[in-house]
């Protein structure tokens, strides 16, 4: 569960550290670094969130009950 929390914190910390990516160079396909770096993090965040979700499921154990059914 701690690893899942760390995976979810990574994008928050990186994207809040604006001076790290507040620059124009390098330009990719005409887009300044500032824009394509943030867009790249959309996919990275998705992968990290999915991984955290899978880790959380495995840590809790798979359930066999149906939706709406009490355990």
N, C-alpha and C positions, 0 to 999 in steps of 0.2 A: 504494500500500500504506500510505503514511503517513496518507492521508486516511481509510482504513478503520480504522486504529488510533485516530485521533482520534474518529471516530464511535462506536467502542466504548467509549472512555474517558468520553465526555460523560455518560451515565447514571450511571456509577460515581461520578464527581466530584459531580454534582448530588445524588444520593441519599445520599451520605455527608455532605453539608453539611446536617445535620439542623436547626440553628438557622434556616435559611432558610425551612423549611416547618413548623416545630413551633409551630403556632398554630391557633386554632379558627375564626376568621373569615377569609374568607367561607364561609358554610354553603351547600352546594348540595344540594337535595333532602333536607335534614335531616342530611347528612353533613358533619362538620367538615372544614376545609381539609386538615388532616393526612392524612386517609384518602383523600379523592377525588383529591388531588394525587399520592399514591403510586399509586393505581389508574390515573390518567391516564398515568403513566410506563410502565405495562405495555405500552400501545399504542405509545408513543413509542419504547421500547426495541425492540419488535418491528420497527418501521419502520427504525430505525437499524441493527439487526443485518442485516436484509434488504438494505439499501443497502450496507453494508460487504461482505456476501457477494457481491453483484453487482459491486462495484468490484474485489474480489479475483479473481473469475473473469475479468474483462476484463483485469486486469493480468497474469495468468498466461497468458492466451490460451486459447481454447476447445480442448478436446481432442477427438479423433475416435476414440480407442480405446474399446473396450467394457470393461465392468466385469470385472475379473479378468484382463484381457489385458495383457501387458507392452508397454511403449512401444518 
